[in-house]
Amino acid sequence: MQSKNEKKVLEDLVNTAAEAQRLYASFPQEKVDNIFRLAAAAAAAARIPLARMAFKETGMGVMEDKVIKNQFSSEYIYNTYKDTRTCGVVESDDSGYRKIALAIGVIAGVTPTTNPTSTAIFKALISLKTRNAIVFCPHPRAKMCTAEAARIVAEAAEKGGAPSGLISCVPCPTAALSGALMKHPKIDLILATGGPGMVRAAYSSGKPALGVGAGNTPVLIDETADVKMAVSSILISKTFDNGMICASEQSVVIVESVYEETMKEFEERGAVVVKGTAKEKLAELVIIDDHLNAAVVGQSACRIAEMAGIQNCPPTAKVLLAEVDRVGTDEPLSFEKLSPVLAIYKAPDFSKGLQTAQSLVAFGGSGHTAVFYTDPLQAERVDKFRAAVPTARVLINMPASQGAIGDVFNFRLPPSLTLGCGSWGGNSVSENIGVQHLLKYRVVVEKVALPSSSSASSGSAKETKAAEPPSNVREERGEGIASSNSNRLMDLCGGWMTKSSAGIRDGSSKQPHVRKWISLVDSPTAN
């Protein structure tokens, strides 16, 4: 329940943001781009102290990897969108068509404890680029580092001429305050990254929302894959910030003919296979009452083994592997784990492995990400895989964490720290969220003037002949239909009235709106 002071703080933040955004909405593209550049540079310069602060406050992940995430959310985002037009007319042509980009308004930015500073930087920058204001409500376990990231971006933006209060942060976040922010009448859009409960709250707030679904990324390794490359890629991804990126691998399905080779490669590279009672202890620790235990999120493999009471785990352990054979609530390790823990499945062949991958996605990661390691020449299998898994991102032969966030292993996938899961995952979008999702568009279309009869008859004979449709088109339409004006209308419409619309010509058309168009063009003063 909110106190009077909390309500006042929230009101002041939102009202200030609304007024600042009203002013900022009139800024031209050049000034917005300069503010965007200064803010991104400030965030990049603070990447190390912000990473250190996030690691200390949350006790999660790897400090050095958080530096990389902060760099990604500032430098990569800036370089991707620095030349994107987000103000005024962004598209036009000679036909009288114009597309005008407009800011949405005030955004409620809900951020997680797993990627607090990098997500705050990302959301603040794309808000600045689109002339929006954003009020952050951070996770309570990451409130200080999130607020500091927001402050650094806001301060740089204001030095560049942005109105004060355009970027702000709730100082003492609670679940109640987060709900109140999302439902505030002056909030125009919710940009939510967090647990399933938070995302559901965003979508049920009555406001437009961009939220992301849970990830339960499966990996399928078939018998044609480069095993060394596959294992290396999985470990690079799963150990990055101790597996907290939502796209990180959660389960690996291995075709039987390369199973032993793959498991041996995992162990040689520092993975530890947990069996018997140790596996049971691990499952009981990681998932409690069908929910991920927050205490294991972002912890190292050794720390998790220690928490589970597993003896003799080497200090060099990178990832804990557990061999399982079921998917669902009766197998806790088939859930999303957000830690260096992987469930391992053996499949007799590609088809059965694909079925297991499908089941894992359906169980807990619909719409998010799936990965397939295979020979690059196996185009048919790639097509089968991408058609079978209901995910927005299908990655082929690349680490899931770094591959899904974009702009690393394939530059066509835009960089983002908010990954949409589409209707599969109960989300409104299935793309990597970017500046285009924080804009609304106004389309202005002007009526195309039809040439008058006098202008059509004037000019040289050569010009008149060139304006006529080809003879075969004239034959299809018939000679002398309605009038010369209706002939010109059909020419302008690209010949959509051909043999199939002969009824228009003799007045028997069952489409009265089409008949009305013809009559209006033929007799513009009739109505």
C-alpha positions, 0 to 999 in steps of 0.5 A: 500500500502506498504512503502519502509521501510515496504518492506525492513522489510518484506524482511529482516525477510523472508530472515533471516528466510529462511537462518535459516531454511536452517541450522535448516533443518539439525538438528537431532531429539534429538536436535530438541526435546530439542529445542521443550522442552525448547521453550514449557517450556518458553511459559508455564512459561510466560502464565500469563503475556502473558494472561494479555498482550493479555487481555489489548491490545485487550480488549476481553475475560477473562484474566484467561481463556487466561492463560488456553489457553496459558497453553494448547498451550504449555504444551498440545502440547508438551506432545502430540508431544514430542515423535513424530519423525519428522526428517529423517526416520520415518517409515521403514520395511524389504521390502525396504520401508522407509518414510522420514520426511522433513521440508516444509521450511518457513511458513507464520503464520497469527494469529487472535485477538481472540486467539493471544498469544495461537495461536502464541505459538501453531504455533511456537511450531509445526514449531520448532518440524518440523524444519520449520521457521515461520514469523508471521503477527498478527492481528493489534489489537493484534500485541504487545502480539503476537510479545511477544509470538513469542519472548519468544518462539524464545529466548528459542529456540535459547538458545537451539541451534536453528538458530537466526531468525527462529521465527519472527514477522512483527512489524507493521502488515497491510492487505497489509503486510499480503498479501505481506507475503503470496505471498512472493516467499520464503514462502513455506506454509501459516498457517492462522487463522482468519476471512473468508476474511483472510482465502480466501486471504491465499487460493488465494495467489497461495501458499499451505495453511492451513486455517480454516473455520468459525464455527457456531456450533449448539447444539441439545438436545433431549428428552433423554439427561441429561438436567442438564449436557447439560446446564452445559456443554454449559455454561462452553463452552460458557462463556470460554473466553467470547465465542471466541473459533471458535468451541463454541456453537452459537445456541441450538436446544431443542426438545419440550418435554424437552424445558421448563425444559432446559430453566428453567435450563439455567435461574437457572444457570445464563442465561438471556432470551432476548425477544421482543424489547430487542431481536431486539436490540440485533440482530441489535447490534450483526450482522450488514449488515450480518457481525459480529460486531467486537465490541461485540466479546469477551465481557461479557453478561452484556457489550453486553446488555449495548451496545444494550440498554437492561435494567435491565440485572443482573450483574451476567448474564452469557449468553444472550439467544434469542428464534428464529425460522428461519435460514438465513440472515433474522434471524441475531442471526442464524449467528456465534456470538463469544460472550456469546449470544445464539440463541434458537430453539424449535423443535417438535421432534428429526428429526426436530431438526436434520434438524435445526442443518443441516441448521445452519451448512450449513448457516455458519459453514460447516465443523466445529463442531456440538454437540449432547446431548443424552442418551449414549445408543442412538447409532442409533441417534448418527449415524443419527446425525453424518451422517447428519451434514457436519462437521469434528468434531461431539461431543457427550455430551461434551462442544464444545470449550474444546471438539473440540480443543482436548485432554480434553474430549477425548484424541484421538482427538489431541490438536490444535488451528487451526481446519480444516473444510475440503472441506465442509468449503473450507479448504484443511484438515478436521483435527485438525492441528498438526505437521504432516501437517507441514511436507513433506514426501519422500518415498524410495522403493527398488525393491524386489529381486525375488528368482533365479531358482537356489536358488529355486531348492537348499536346502532341499526337506522340504524347497522347499515344504514349498515354494510352494503355497497351492494346491488349489491355484495351481489348480486355476492358472493351472499347468505349466503357463508361467514359474517358475518365473511367478509363483513366481511373482504371489505368491509375489503378494498375489494371485491377478492373479487367475481365473479372470486373466486366460487370462494372462496365455493363452496370451489373456489378455486385460491388456498389462502392465500385459503381459509385467510384465510376459514377463519381469520376464520370460525373463529378457534379452528380453528388 
